[in-house]
Amino acid sequence: MNHKKAILLGIIILFFSYSFSQTEFEYRNKIYKKNIKTVLFYRAGWEFTYPVLELNSGKQLILEFDDLNPELTDYYYTIIHCTADWQPSDLNPLEYISGYEEEQIDNFENSFGTLIQYTHYSLIFPNENMKPVISGNYLLLVYEDYDRNKPVLTRRFYVVTPKVKVKAVVKRSTQVSDMNTSQEIIVDVTDEQNYITNPQDDFSVTIAQNNSQDIILTGLKPNFIKGNVYEFYDPHVLKFLGGNEFRYINTKSTKFVTDRIQSIHFNRPYYIFEVIPEECNPSPTYSYFQDINGELLITAEHVGNPTLEADYVLVDFSFYCNKVLPEGNLYVYGAVSDWNCNDNNKMTYDYGTKSYNLRILLKQGFYNYQYVLCKKGSNIPDLTYTEGNYYQTENNYVIFLYNLPQGGQYDELIGYKVVNSLKIH
């Protein structure tokens, strides 16, 4: 092989090794590194709020996460403006960012008094170095070593400029076939300023159940237009399976067994919590109990600062089924799984005990969760076989209103509403 061919071969090998080392990030909430745990993203002031900001309101979002890697890592972040259907928009960052395009996360602290050591990172956003200047969907991308090809986590958030008034109501399905299992949504939008010029083409609504990014209806168009009032009402389309109230566990104490925990034992360096085994047998009737709609709250007994002093523990889930569920895999689902169906929260079936089992590493706290079936190739959770669906279930529905005005370059977010089904009609 001559010298030129050797150089060319070296370049080709280097190119392919670089290409295959890339990790493409997705435009959804996702964790890309196994050592990253307990990602929280909420509006400052209350952990259970959705990451939605009104443009120029002065309000901020807080991002928190733990890194179980003992070595300190340099993490950076940027924001990406997206379309209504979560594709990157055609805008240049200069058109939607005020300040720097990327910044380092420089607020971090080490855990103390814990068996499992971790570094806790936090970011308050927007800040003086970076803030969005237009409305719409955004993706927050965190990556390491100043390299966007090394994604750490992604989080969706929303910036709204209210230009319309929104009313919404949740009611029992009017369709006889699913009136016992489903909930309908009716949305009325009033455009007092006549901002929407072409509602059938430029205006759309998205509705999501709780904090799920997969139990969602998108691209909805008004069914009735009465002057400047747009009504979204279609009992065949604007409906969701009600699901069921979330199950829960409390791991704040490593000394005392709490409700729904069967036992606690220690195998250095982990405390292991065994959740009381449950059966794959949805009840024929609905039973209400208060939950936090799939979210989590970090807490631990006898510590002053759970953020840094709560430990990581192993939690064992067992779910008895006489047979393997069809057409997919079983998952433990909710904020406990980052609202995804993936290998980290996939249960395995034991033919000897006829049960699905899973062990997860979790930070001490209070967790909501459900057992769900996700069909192969799908991230949409199905509760039919595991939890059941009931029209009475308490759910939040998050409504987003988008408009692409004539001559506009991006999908504006012009309205936002959260409606609860507790006072169902």
Secondary structure, DSSP 8 states (H G I E B T S, - for coil): --HHHHHHHHHHHHHHHHHHH-----SSSEE--TTEEEEEEEETT-TTS-SEEETTS---EEEEEEE--SS---EEEEEEEE-TTS-B-S--HHHHEEE-S-EE--EEEE--S-SS--EEEEEEESBTTEEE-S-EEEEEEEEETT-TTSEEEEEEEEEE---SEEEEEEEE---GGGTTTEEEEEEEEE-TT---S-HHHHEEEEEEETT-SSSEEEEE--SEEETTEEEE--TTTSEEE-----EEEE-S-SSS--TTEEEEEEETTEEEEEE--EES---SS-------TT-EEE--TT-S-HHHH--EEEEEEEEE-SS--TTEEEEEESGGGTT--SGGGB-EEETTTTEEEEEEEEESEEEEEEEEEEETT---EE-TTTT---TT---EEEEEEEE--TT-SS-EEEEEEEEESTT--
